Amino acid sequence: MANTPSAKKATRKIETRTAINTARRSRVRTFLRKVEEAIASGDKDAAAAALRAAEPELQRAAGKGVFHKNMADRKVSRLAKRVKALG
């Protein structure tokens, strides 16, 4: 258990940050799932639209440190490649 005031404050900050990061990670996963579902259905227009919506969310999460930047770039690249192949 935290004893010093600074340790107690750090614990409060960590709890807040954890909640924000969890929400952000969940939001990104939702966007990615929409892209995956559109790709699975074979609808190129819906997949492209979902990818356009998902990319900024992924990059924002990477910028905030929820995901690694390279991971976000890699996911966007691979999804774009799969959407392009739907044609």
N, C-alpha and C positions, 0 to 999 in steps of 0.2 A: 504494500500500500504506500502511496506517495505521502511523504512527510512534509517536505518543504512547500511553501506557497508556489514556488516556480514549478516544482514537479506536479503539483495539483493542476496548475494552469496548463502545463504541457499535456497532461492527460485529457483535459477538457478540449484542447485544440485538436488532439489526435482523434478523439471521438467525432468531433464535427467534420474534420477532414475525411475520415473514413466513410462517414455517411454520404458526403458529397461524391467521393470517388466511386462508391458502390452504385449510387444513382447514375453517375455518368457512364460507368462501365455497362450497366444494364441497358441504358438508352442506346449506346453504340451497338450492343448485341442485338437489340430489337431492329435497328436499321439494317444490320448485316443479315439478319434472318429474312427480312423483307426482300433483300436482293437475292438471297439463295432461293427463296420460294418462287420468285419471278423467273429465275433461271431454270428452275426445275419444271415450271409450267411451260417453258419454251416461248414465253412472250417477250420478244426483244425490246419493244417499246417500254413495257412496264419495268423490265430489268434495267434498262438504261436510265429511266426516271428514278428508280430506287437507288441506283448507284450514284447518281448526281446528288441525291439527298443524303446518302450515307457518307460520301467522301468528306464533306466539311465536318461532320460529326466525329469521324475517326481522327482527322487532323487536329481538331480542337482538343480531343482527349489526349492525343500525343503531345500537344503543346502544353497541356496542364500536367503532364507527367503521369497520367493514368496508364498509358501504353507507351512503349518505346517508339520513337519516331520511325525507325526502320521497319518495325512490325506493321505500323499503320500504312506506310508506303507499299510494303510487300502485299498486304491484303488488298489495297486499292488496285495495284497492278494486276494481281491474279484475277480479281473479280472483273476488271475491265477486259482482260483477255478472254474470259469465259463469256462475257456479254457480247463481245465482238464476234465470237465464234458461233453465236446463235443464228446469225443470218441465214 
